[in-house]
């Protein structure tokens, strides 16, 4: 036992220093083992599992160097003395054992077996097995193992719904787009072609749903099925930029072979588990990501700046996921479309109410969402509610401004308190009940209306309640939210580049957004600004006039860019005066400005001084060809 090297299995370190908490001492050449049960700085207990003769002095000398190598000499010296003392006491225990009658373990077992034979009837092992088999045959119907397995598989198929990946393999496609769009600050130029990819999924009617921003300004669109290298040419049937959705069609029967259509489901509840499927960056194969619903609210869509219902999930939506389905069970609960680039694990999807509204509009060939065209404020303060004579059980919002071009302008007035819409009460925070568990802004109810529909608006006016059926057709704002599918309008005169103000222009420049909140006073009204000053001697000293609004030309108020172009082109005076915002004035010599304009266009290789939509209409006069000059007669 003492001739071999000992091994320590575990150490423990505490505040008092490094102390071996458990120590196992093993003899590699003999089966006897001594175990140190517990070690502390003040107490040592030792036990030996088997009896051992007292060590000789030589053995004692052999173990001492081994113990000294552990650097715990005092502790192990105490353990060793205790072990030796226990070994000396062992003969006393042996003498006590000698006084007890000796009965071997084998004799005990034989005695027990004999007693069992005398009391138990004689039944052979073979007879027992035959008896058990006979009983089993009588009580169990005859069904073989293979039939049982097939039955279990069939029942599992019937009761287990298909998983998200099973549904996605034959219904989710990858979308490849080549696009090119006009430059924001050089509207006469087209940007270089850009390639991008997204996701899409199939619905009934042989349609493919994807995001509008995936196919925006497209020159080519192709789709690819899972597990196939073939790309099929697709056509964009309809785009809804407000809701960031688009419908694609593929005119190829081969593409539709083996494909399955997905069904649209309901809005998921908070904390319900969903699965996001698509083709994000980082790989070519299909991807499935799991998440839960964390928020349902109205949010401004980044593609169009339109405020619509949105669902937030805790699954990251990366580039390429856009347009992919989000599954709740075996149905689609929404369409993935954007995420927070500065935060991991936060994504947004377009819920099915918005998707269904879009599909209804596709059938009508016009995509639009209802709008009341008003600005308002909440009424959380008790004093403002008392001032407008609201009772304690009344809640609502206060009307601040109404778009003069809207239908609401014919019914509503400033300082009206809107109490309810279509019988649904509006809270003082502008919220209405949603899904029996949550609330959402009342504008969701308005947006789900078609432009041709009306809403019953209940208002409190000077302490009296009244109701109006108000049309919800949206009106183009004074500052357009986007410029999709439109020619970029521009006009150049004297090196000054004039453009209509838009939200994308504000977002791409350092302009104040205060102009975006203004409402138009008449139809087709625009805010015209000086976007750039193309340097020339004719415009020297006017460099600080960039991004200023042009209000008047020679004393005539400017309605829109086309009107400004018309007034300047028809100017016959020696000087041209432009009145700008902040009371600034710009004066140009009309003759010299026109001459310089031609030079500037030639040097900068600008094809035209105005965009195509501002060009004067050319009257096509067909020259009458006499019969004698007709090629037929020649």
C-alpha positions as CSV (number, residue, x, y, z in Angstrom):
1,X,0.0,0.0,0.0
2,X,2.8,2.4,0.8
3,X,5.1,1.6,-2.1
4,X,3.3,3.5,-4.8
5,X,2.8,7.2,-5.5
6,X,-0.5,8.7,-4.2
7,X,-2.9,10.8,-6.3
8,X,-5.0,13.7,-5.2
9,X,-8.4,14.1,-7.0
10,X,-9.7,17.5,-6.0
11,X,-8.6,20.8,-4.4
12,X,-10.7,23.6,-2.9
13,X,-9.6,27.2,-2.3
14,X,-11.2,29.4,0.3
15,X,-10.4,32.6,2.1
16,X,-8.0,30.9,4.5
17,X,-5.7,29.7,1.8
18,X,-5.3,26.6,-0.5
19,X,-6.4,23.5,1.5
20,X,-7.0,20.0,0.0
21,X,-10.8,19.5,0.6
22,X,-10.9,15.9,-0.5
23,X,-7.9,13.6,-0.8
24,X,-8.0,10.1,-2.4
25,X,-4.9,8.0,-1.8
26,X,-4.7,5.1,-4.2
27,X,-2.3,2.2,-4.3
28,X,-1.6,1.2,-7.9
29,X,-0.2,-2.2,-7.0
30,X,-2.7,-3.3,-4.3
31,X,-6.5,-2.9,-3.9
32,X,-6.3,-1.2,-0.5
33,X,-7.2,2.4,-0.5
34,X,-7.1,5.1,2.3
35,X,-9.5,8.1,1.8
36,X,-9.2,11.4,3.5
37,X,-12.9,12.3,4.2
38,X,-12.5,15.9,5.2
39,X,-9.6,18.3,5.6
40,X,-9.5,21.7,7.3
41,X,-6.8,23.8,8.9
42,X,-7.8,22.6,12.4
43,X,-9.3,19.1,12.1
44,X,-8.3,15.9,10.3
45,X,-10.2,12.7,10.1
46,X,-8.9,9.6,8.4
47,X,-10.4,6.2,7.7
48,X,-9.1,3.0,6.0
49,X,-11.6,0.9,4.2
50,X,-9.7,-2.4,4.8
51,X,-7.6,-3.7,7.6
52,X,-3.9,-3.4,7.2
53,X,-0.9,-4.5,9.3
54,X,0.9,-1.8,11.2
55,X,3.5,-0.2,8.9
56,X,7.1,-1.0,9.5
57,X,9.6,1.8,10.1
58,X,10.8,1.3,6.5
59,X,7.4,1.8,5.1
60,X,6.9,4.9,7.2
61,X,10.2,6.3,5.9
62,X,9.0,5.7,2.3
63,X,5.8,7.6,2.6
64,X,7.2,10.7,4.2
65,X,9.0,12.1,1.1
66,X,5.8,11.7,-0.9
67,X,3.8,13.6,1.6
68,X,6.4,16.3,1.9
69,X,6.2,17.0,-1.8
70,X,2.6,18.2,-1.3
71,X,3.9,21.2,0.7
72,X,1.4,20.4,3.5
73,X,3.8,18.7,5.9
74,X,2.1,19.5,9.1
75,X,-1.4,18.5,7.9
76,X,-0.2,15.2,6.4
77,X,2.0,14.4,9.4
78,X,-1.2,14.5,11.5
79,X,-3.1,12.4,9.0
80,X,-0.2,9.8,8.9
81,X,0.0,9.5,12.7
82,X,-3.8,9.0,12.9
83,X,-3.6,6.3,10.3
84,X,-0.8,4.5,12.2
85,X,-2.8,4.7,15.4
86,X,-5.9,3.1,13.7
87,X,-3.7,0.3,12.4
88,X,-2.4,-0.5,15.9
89,X,-6.0,-0.7,17.2
90,X,-7.1,-3.1,14.4
91,X,-5.9,-6.4,16.2
92,X,-8.3,-5.6,19.1
93,X,-11.2,-5.6,16.6
94,X,-10.0,-8.9,15.1
95,X,-9.9,-10.6,18.6
96,X,-13.6,-9.6,19.1
97,X,-14.5,-11.1,15.8
98,X,-12.9,-14.4,16.8
99,X,-15.4,-14.9,19.7
100,X,-18.4,-14.8,17.4
101,X,-19.5,-18.2,15.8
102,X,-18.2,-18.4,12.3
103,X,-20.9,-18.7,9.7
104,X,-19.7,-18.3,6.2
105,X,-21.6,-16.3,3.6
106,X,-22.0,-19.4,1.4
107,X,-23.6,-21.4,4.3
108,X,-26.2,-18.6,4.8
109,X,-27.1,-18.6,1.1
110,X,-27.6,-22.5,1.1
111,X,-29.8,-22.3,4.2
112,X,-32.0,-19.7,2.6
113,X,-32.4,-21.8,-0.6
114,X,-33.4,-24.9,1.3
115,X,-36.1,-23.1,3.2
116,X,-37.5,-21.7,-0.1
117,X,-37.6,-25.1,-1.6
118,X,-39.6,-26.6,1.3
119,X,-42.3,-23.8,1.3
120,X,-42.7,-23.2,-2.5
121,X,-44.5,-25.6,-4.9
122,X,-42.3,-27.0,-7.6
123,X,-42.8,-25.2,-10.8
124,X,-40.1,-25.3,-13.5
125,X,-38.9,-22.1,-15.3
126,X,-40.2,-23.5,-18.6
127,X,-43.7,-24.0,-17.3
128,X,-43.8,-20.5,-16.0
129,X,-42.8,-19.0,-19.4
130,X,-45.5,-21.2,-21.2
131,X,-48.2,-20.0,-18.8
132,X,-47.3,-16.3,-19.3
133,X,-47.4,-16.7,-23.1
134,X,-50.8,-18.5,-23.0
135,X,-52.3,-15.7,-21.0
136,X,-50.9,-13.0,-23.3
137,X,-52.3,-14.8,-26.4
138,X,-55.8,-15.0,-24.8
139,X,-56.0,-11.3,-23.7
140,X,-54.1,-9.5,-26.5
141,X,-55.5,-9.0,-30.1
142,X,-53.3,-10.3,-32.8
143,X,-51.5,-7.2,-34.3
144,X,-47.9,-7.5,-35.6
145,X,-45.2,-5.0,-34.7
146,X,-45.0,-3.6,-38.2
147,X,-48.7,-2.8,-38.3
148,X,-48.4,-1.0,-35.0
149,X,-45.6,1.2,-36.2
150,X,-47.5,2.2,-39.4
151,X,-50.6,3.0,-37.4
152,X,-48.6,5.3,-35.1
153,X,-47.0,7.1,-38.0
154,X,-50.3,7.7,-39.7
155,X,-51.9,9.1,-36.5
156,X,-48.9,11.4,-36.0
157,X,-49.2,12.7,-39.5
158,X,-52.9,13.5,-39.0
159,X,-52.4,15.2,-35.6
160,X,-49.1,17.0,-36.1
161,X,-49.3,20.3,-38.2
162,X,-46.5,20.9,-40.7
163,X,-43.6,22.9,-39.4
164,X,-42.5,26.3,-40.8
165,X,-39.7,24.8,-42.7
166,X,-41.9,22.1,-44.2
167,X,-44.3,24.8,-45.5
168,X,-41.5,27.1,-46.6
169,X,-39.5,24.7,-48.8
170,X,-42.1,24.8,-51.6
171,X,-43.6,28.2,-51.1
172,X,-40.8,30.7,-50.3
173,X,-38.6,32.0,-53.1
174,X,-35.5,34.2,-53.5
175,X,-36.0,37.5,-55.4
176,X,-33.2,39.0,-57.5
177,X,-33.6,42.6,-58.6
178,X,-31.6,45.0,-60.8
179,X,-32.6,48.6,-60.2
180,X,-31.6,52.1,-61.2
181,X,-33.1,55.4,-60.0
182,X,-32.7,59.1,-60.6
183,X,-30.2,61.0,-58.5
184,X,-31.7,63.1,-55.8
185,X,-29.5,66.2,-56.2
186,X,-28.8,65.7,-60.0
187,X,-32.2,64.7,-61.2
188,X,-31.2,64.7,-64.9
189,X,-28.9,61.8,-64.2
190,X,-29.7,58.1,-63.5
191,X,-27.6,56.3,-60.9
192,X,-25.6,53.2,-61.7
193,X,-27.5,49.8,-61.7
194,X,-27.7,48.2,-58.4
195,X,-28.2,44.5,-57.7
196,X,-30.0,43.3,-54.6
197,X,-31.9,40.2,-53.3
198,X,-34.9,39.6,-51.1
199,X,-37.5,37.0,-50.3
200,X,-41.0,36.3,-51.3
201,X,-43.8,33.7,-50.8
202,X,-46.6,32.3,-52.9
203,X,-50.3,32.9,-52.2
204,X,-53.4,31.7,-54.1
205,X,-54.0,33.0,-57.6
206,X,-50.4,32.3,-58.6
207,X,-49.1,35.5,-56.9
208,X,-45.9,36.2,-55.2
209,X,-45.8,38.7,-52.3
210,X,-42.6,40.6,-51.5
211,X,-41.6,44.1,-50.3
212,X,-41.9,47.1,-52.4
213,X,-38.4,48.3,-51.5
214,X,-37.1,44.9,-52.9
215,X,-38.3,45.7,-56.5
216,X,-38.4,49.5,-56.3
217,X,-37.1,51.3,-59.5
218,X,-36.5,47.8,-61.0
219,X,-35.1,47.2,-64.5
220,X,-35.1,43.4,-64.0
221,X,-36.7,41.0,-61.5
222,X,-36.1,37.2,-61.3
223,X,-37.1,34.6,-58.7
224,X,-35.5,31.3,-57.7
225,X,-37.1,28.3,-56.0
226,X,-35.5,26.4,-53.1
227,X,-33.1,23.7,-54.3
228,X,-33.1,25.0,-57.9
229,X,-30.4,26.8,-59.9
230,X,-32.9,28.1,-62.4
231,X,-33.9,31.8,-62.3
232,X,-37.4,32.6,-63.6
233,X,-38.2,36.1,-65.0
234,X,-40.9,37.8,-63.0
235,X,-43.2,40.8,-63.7
236,X,-44.2,43.4,-61.1
237,X,-48.0,43.5,-61.3
238,X,-48.6,46.0,-58.5
239,X,-46.6,48.0,-56.0
240,X,-48.0,49.6,-52.8
241,X,-45.3,51.9,-51.6
242,X,-47.4,53.1,-48.6
243,X,-47.5,49.6,-47.1
244,X,-44.1,48.5,-48.6
245,X,-45.7,45.5,-50.5
246,X,-45.6,44.3,-54.1
247,X,-47.1,41.5,-56.2
248,X,-45.1,39.5,-58.6
249,X,-46.2,37.2,-61.4
250,X,-44.3,34.5,-63.2
251,X,-45.5,33.5,-66.7
252,X,-43.9,30.1,-66.8
253,X,-45.7,26.8,-66.0
254,X,-42.5,25.1,-65.1
255,X,-42.0,27.4,-62.1
256,X,-45.4,26.5,-60.5
257,X,-44.8,22.8,-60.7
258,X,-44.7,21.3,-57.1
259,X,-45.2,24.8,-55.5
260,X,-47.7,25.3,-52.6
261,X,-49.7,28.4,-51.7
262,X,-49.6,29.8,-48.2
263,X,-52.6,31.0,-46.2
264,X,-52.9,34.3,-44.3
265,X,-53.7,34.0,-40.6
266,X,-54.6,36.4,-37.8
267,X,-52.6,38.9,-35.8
268,X,-50.5,37.1,-33.2
269,X,-50.8,38.0,-29.5
270,X,-48.0,39.2,-27.4
271,X,-45.4,36.6,-26.5
272,X,-46.7,34.2,-29.1
273,X,-43.9,32.3,-30.9
274,X,-43.4,33.0,-34.6
275,X,-40.9,31.7,-37.3
276,X,-39.3,34.0,-39.8
277,X,-38.3,32.4,-43.1
278,X,-36.3,33.9,-45.9
279,X,-33.0,34.2,-47.6
280,X,-30.9,36.6,-45.5
281,X,-27.3,37.6,-46.3
282,X,-24.6,35.2,-45.2
283,X,-25.6,32.2,-47.3
284,X,-27.6,30.9,-50.2
285,X,-29.9,28.4,-48.6
286,X,-33.2,29.1,-46.9
287,X,-33.1,30.3,-43.3
288,X,-35.6,29.9,-40.4
289,X,-35.4,32.1,-37.3
290,X,-37.5,31.8,-34.2
291,X,-38.8,34.7,-32.1
292,X,-41.8,36.0,-30.1
293,X,-44.1,38.9,-30.6
294,X,-43.0,41.8,-28.3
295,X,-45.1,44.8,-29.5
296,X,-48.1,45.7,-31.7
297,X,-48.4,49.4,-32.6
298,X,-48.6,52.0,-35.4
299,X,-45.2,52.8,-36.7
300,X,-43.8,54.9,-39.6
301,X,-42.6,52.6,-42.4
302,X,-39.1,53.7,-43.4
303,X,-39.8,53.0,-47.1
304,X,-42.7,55.4,-47.4
305,X,-42.9,57.4,-44.2
306,X,-46.5,56.2,-43.9
307,X,-47.8,55.3,-40.4
308,X,-49.4,51.9,-40.4
309,X,-49.9,48.9,-38.1
310,X,-46.6,47.1,-37.3
311,X,-45.6,44.1,-35.2
312,X,-42.2,44.0,-33.5
313,X,-40.6,40.6,-32.9
314,X,-37.3,39.7,-31.2
315,X,-35.9,38.0,-34.2
316,X,-33.3,39.9,-36.3
317,X,-34.4,40.8,-39.8
318,X,-31.2,41.1,-41.9
319,X,-30.7,42.1,-45.5
320,X,-32.3,39.6,-47.7
321,X,-35.1,38.6,-45.2
322,X,-37.3,41.4,-46.6
323,X,-40.4,40.0,-48.2
324,X,-40.2,36.7,-46.4
325,X,-43.2,35.2,-44.5
326,X,-43.5,35.1,-40.7
327,X,-45.4,32.0,-39.6
328,X,-47.7,31.6,-36.7
329,X,-48.3,27.9,-36.7
330,X,-49.0,26.8,-40.3
331,X,-50.3,30.2,-41.5
332,X,-48.7,33.5,-42.4
333,X,-49.0,36.1,-39.6
334,X,-47.1,38.8,-41.5
335,X,-44.3,39.9,-43.9
336,X,-40.8,40.7,-42.7
337,X,-39.7,44.2,-43.9
338,X,-37.3,46.1,-41.7
339,X,-35.2,46.0,-38.5
340,X,-33.2,48.3,-36.3
341,X,-29.6,48.3,-37.6
342,X,-28.2,49.6,-34.3
343,X,-29.8,46.9,-32.3
344,X,-29.6,43.1,-32.5
345,X,-32.6,40.9,-32.2
346,X,-35.3,43.5,-33.1
347,X,-37.3,43.2,-36.3
348,X,-40.6,44.3,-37.7
349,X,-43.2,42.7,-39.8
350,X,-46.3,43.9,-41.7
351,X,-49.3,42.2,-40.1
352,X,-52.0,40.5,-42.1
353,X,-54.7,43.2,-41.8
354,X,-52.4,45.5,-43.8
355,X,-51.5,42.7,-46.2
356,X,-55.2,41.8,-46.8
357,X,-56.1,45.5,-47.4
358,X,-53.3,45.7,-50.0
359,X,-54.6,42.6,-51.8
360,X,-58.1,44.0,-51.9
361,X,-56.6,47.2,-53.4
362,X,-54.7,45.1,-56.0
363,X,-58.0,43.7,-57.3
364,X,-59.3,47.3,-57.7
365,X,-56.0,48.3,-59.3
366,X,-55.3,51.2,-56.9
367,X,-53.5,50.9,-53.6
368,X,-54.4,53.5,-51.0
369,X,-55.2,53.7,-47.3
370,X,-57.8,55.8,-45.6
371,X,-56.9,59.1,-44.0
372,X,-58.8,61.8,-42.0
373,X,-56.3,64.5,-43.2
374,X,-56.2,66.3,-39.9
375,X,-53.7,67.2,-37.2
376,X,-54.7,66.8,-33.6
377,X,-53.5,66.7,-30.0
378,X,-54.3,64.4,-27.1
379,X,-56.3,65.4,-24.0
380,X,-54.6,64.0,-21.0
381,X,-54.9,67.2,-19.0
382,X,-58.0,67.5,-16.9
383,X,-58.1,71.3,-17.4
384,X,-58.3,71.2,-21.1
385,X,-61.1,68.6,-20.9
386,X,-63.1,70.9,-18.6
387,X,-62.5,73.9,-20.9
388,X,-64.1,72.1,-23.8
389,X,-67.0,70.9,-21.6
390,X,-66.2,67.2,-21.6
391,X,-68.0,65.1,-19.0
392,X,-66.1,62.7,-16.8
393,X,-67.1,59.7,-18.9
394,X,-66.0,61.4,-22.2
395,X,-62.6,60.8,-23.8
396,X,-61.2,62.0,-27.2
397,X,-58.8,64.1,-29.2
398,X,-58.7,67.8,-30.1
399,X,-58.7,68.8,-33.7
400,X,-56.0,71.4,-34.5
401,X,-55.9,71.7,-38.3
402,X,-57.8,70.3,-41.2
403,X,-56.5,69.8,-44.7
404,X,-58.6,72.2,-46.9
405,X,-58.6,69.7,-49.8
406,X,-60.0,66.9,-47.7
407,X,-63.7,65.8,-47.2
408,X,-63.2,66.4,-43.4
409,X,-62.8,70.1,-44.1
410,X,-66.5,70.2,-45.0
411,X,-67.7,68.8,-41.7
412,X,-65.1,69.2,-38.9
413,X,-63.9,72.5,-37.4
414,X,-60.9,73.5,-35.4
415,X,-61.4,72.8,-31.6
416,X,-63.8,70.0,-32.3
417,X,-63.3,67.0,-29.9
418,X,-63.5,63.7,-31.7
419,X,-65.1,61.3,-29.3
420,X,-65.5,58.1,-31.4
421,X,-65.1,56.6,-34.8
422,X,-67.7,54.1,-36.1
423,X,-68.9,53.7,-32.5
424,X,-65.5,52.9,-31.1
425,X,-64.5,55.4,-28.3
426,X,-61.2,57.1,-28.6
427,X,-59.1,57.5,-25.5
428,X,-57.6,60.7,-24.3
429,X,-54.3,59.3,-25.5
430,X,-55.8,58.7,-29.0
431,X,-55.9,54.9,-28.5
432,X,-58.7,52.5,-29.2
433,X,-59.1,48.8,-28.1
434,X,-57.3,46.2,-30.1
435,X,-57.4,42.4,-29.9
436,X,-59.2,42.6,-26.6
437,X,-55.9,42.9,-24.8
438,X,-54.1,45.9,-26.1
439,X,-54.7,49.3,-27.5
440,X,-53.6,50.9,-30.8
441,X,-53.8,54.4,-32.2
442,X,-57.2,55.3,-33.7
443,X,-55.5,56.0,-37.1
444,X,-55.3,52.2,-37.6
445,X,-59.1,52.1,-37.9
446,X,-59.0,54.9,-40.4
447,X,-56.2,53.4,-42.5
448,X,-58.0,50.1,-42.9
449,X,-60.8,51.9,-44.7
450,X,-60.8,52.2,-48.5
451,X,-60.6,55.7,-50.0
452,X,-64.1,55.4,-51.3
453,X,-65.5,54.6,-47.9
454,X,-66.7,56.9,-45.1
455,X,-66.5,56.8,-41.3
456,X,-69.1,57.9,-38.7
457,X,-67.3,60.5,-36.7
458,X,-68.8,61.5,-33.3
459,X,-67.6,65.0,-32.1
460,X,-68.2,67.4,-29.3
461,X,-68.6,70.9,-30.5
462,X,-69.2,73.7,-28.0
463,X,-70.6,71.2,-25.5
464,X,-73.0,69.5,-27.9
465,X,-72.5,66.1,-29.5
466,X,-73.0,65.6,-33.2
467,X,-72.1,62.9,-35.8
468,X,-70.9,63.2,-39.4
469,X,-70.2,60.7,-42.2
470,X,-66.8,61.8,-43.3
471,X,-65.0,60.6,-46.5
472,X,-61.5,59.2,-45.9
473,X,-59.9,59.7,-49.3
474,X,-56.2,60.7,-48.7
475,X,-55.0,64.0,-50.0
476,X,-51.5,64.6,-51.3
477,X,-49.6,66.5,-48.7
478,X,-47.8,69.8,-49.5
479,X,-44.5,68.0,-49.1
480,X,-44.8,64.5,-50.7
481,X,-43.6,61.7,-48.6
482,X,-41.9,59.9,-51.5
483,X,-41.2,60.2,-55.2
484,X,-41.7,56.6,-56.3
485,X,-42.7,55.9,-59.9
486,X,-42.4,59.6,-60.8
487,X,-40.1,61.6,-63.0
488,X,-37.8,63.9,-61.0
489,X,-38.9,67.4,-62.0
490,X,-36.3,70.1,-62.3
491,X,-35.7,73.5,-64.0
492,X,-32.4,75.3,-64.5
493,X,-32.2,79.1,-65.1
494,X,-29.0,81.2,-64.7
495,X,-27.3,78.2,-63.1
496,X,-30.0,78.0,-60.4
497,X,-31.5,74.5,-60.0
498,X,-35.1,74.6,-59.0
499,X,-36.9,71.5,-57.6
500,X,-40.1,70.8,-55.7
501,X,-39.5,70.0,-52.0
502,X,-40.1,66.4,-50.9
503,X,-39.5,64.4,-47.8
504,X,-36.6,62.4,-49.4
505,X,-34.9,65.7,-50.2
506,X,-35.3,66.8,-46.6
507,X,-34.0,63.5,-45.3
508,X,-30.9,63.8,-47.6
509,X,-30.1,67.4,-46.8
510,X,-29.7,69.7,-43.8
511,X,-33.0,71.3,-44.2
512,X,-35.4,71.9,-41.3
513,X,-38.5,69.6,-41.3
514,X,-40.8,72.3,-40.3
515,X,-42.0,72.7,-43.9
516,X,-43.1,69.0,-44.1
517,X,-45.9,69.7,-41.5
518,X,-47.6,72.4,-43.6
519,X,-50.9,71.8,-45.4
520,X,-51.7,72.9,-49.0
521,X,-54.1,75.7,-49.6
522,X,-55.0,74.5,-53.1
523,X,-54.6,71.5,-55.4
524,X,-51.2,70.9,-57.1
525,X,-49.5,73.3,-54.7
526,X,-45.8,72.7,-54.2
527,X,-42.9,74.3,-52.3
528,X,-40.3,75.2,-54.8
529,X,-36.7,75.6,-53.6
530,X,-33.3,76.4,-55.0
531,X,-31.6,73.0,-54.7
532,X,-28.2,73.9,-56.2
533,X,-26.3,76.8,-57.7
534,X,-24.2,75.7,-60.7
535,X,-21.3,78.1,-60.4
536,X,-20.9,80.9,-63.0
537,X,-20.2,84.6,-63.1
538,X,-23.9,85.3,-63.5
539,X,-24.7,83.9,-60.1
540,X,-21.7,85.1,-58.1
541,X,-22.6,86.2,-54.6
542,X,-25.7,84.1,-54.3
543,X,-24.1,80.9,-52.9
544,X,-25.9,81.2,-49.6
545,X,-29.3,81.0,-51.2
546,X,-29.3,77.2,-51.6
547,X,-32.3,75.3,-50.1
548,X,-34.4,78.5,-49.8
549,X,-38.0,78.6,-51.0
550,X,-39.0,80.7,-53.9
551,X,-42.2,82.6,-53.0
552,X,-42.6,85.1,-55.9
553,X,-41.3,85.7,-59.4
554,X,-41.7,89.3,-60.6
555,X,-44.4,89.8,-57.9
556,X,-46.4,86.6,-58.9
557,X,-46.9,84.0,-56.2
558,X,-45.4,80.6,-57.2
559,X,-47.9,77.7,-57.1
560,X,-45.6,74.9,-58.2
561,X,-42.5,74.2,-60.2
562,X,-44.4,74.1,-63.5
563,X,-45.8,77.5,-62.7
564,X,-42.4,79.0,-61.9
565,X,-41.0,77.6,-65.1
566,X,-43.8,79.1,-67.1
567,X,-43.5,82.6,-65.5
568,X,-39.7,82.7,-66.1
569,X,-39.9,81.4,-69.7
570,X,-42.5,84.1,-70.5
571,X,-40.6,86.9,-68.8
572,X,-39.8,89.7,-71.3
573,X,-38.5,92.3,-68.8
574,X,-34.8,93.3,-68.5
575,X,-34.4,91.9,-65.0
576,X,-35.9,89.0,-63.2
577,X,-36.7,89.3,-59.5
578,X,-37.2,86.3,-57.2
579,X,-38.5,86.8,-53.7
580,X,-37.3,84.0,-51.4
581,X,-38.0,83.0,-47.8
582,X,-36.5,85.0,-45.0
583,X,-37.2,88.1,-47.1
584,X,-34.2,87.4,-49.4
585,X,-34.2,88.9,-52.9
586,X,-32.4,87.5,-56.0
587,X,-32.0,89.7,-59.1
588,X,-30.8,88.5,-62.5
589,X,-30.3,90.1,-65.9
590,X,-32.7,88.2,-68.0
591,X,-30.7,88.3,-71.2
592,X,-27.4,87.5,-69.6
593,X,-28.9,84.7,-67.5
594,X,-30.3,82.9,-70.5
595,X,-27.0,83.2,-72.3
596,X,-25.1,81.9,-69.3
597,X,-27.6,79.0,-68.9
598,X,-26.7,77.6,-72.3
599,X,-23.0,77.7,-71.5
600,X,-23.5,76.0,-68.1
601,X,-25.6,73.2,-69.6
602,X,-23.0,72.5,-72.3
603,X,-20.1,72.5,-69.9
604,X,-21.8,70.1,-67.4
605,X,-23.3,68.0,-70.2
606,X,-26.8,68.5,-68.9
607,X,-29.2,67.3,-71.7
608,X,-32.0,69.8,-71.0
609,X,-32.7,72.9,-68.9
610,X,-36.0,71.2,-67.7
611,X,-37.4,67.8,-67.1
612,X,-39.6,66.0,-69.6
613,X,-42.8,66.8,-67.6
614,X,-42.1,70.5,-67.9
615,X,-41.5,70.5,-71.6
616,X,-44.1,72.5,-73.6
617,X,-46.4,70.1,-75.4
618,X,-45.6,69.7,-79.1
619,X,-48.6,69.7,-81.4
620,X,-48.2,66.9,-83.9
621,X,-49.3,68.2,-87.2
622,X,-49.3,65.5,-89.8
623,X,-48.4,66.8,-93.2
624,X,-51.0,65.9,-95.7
625,X,-49.5,63.9,-98.5
626,X,-51.1,64.3,-101.9
627,X,-51.8,61.2,-103.9
628,X,-49.2,62.1,-106.5
629,X,-46.5,62.2,-103.9
630,X,-47.6,59.0,-102.2
631,X,-45.1,56.2,-102.3
632,X,-48.0,53.9,-103.1
633,X,-48.5,55.7,-106.4
634,X,-44.9,55.9,-107.2
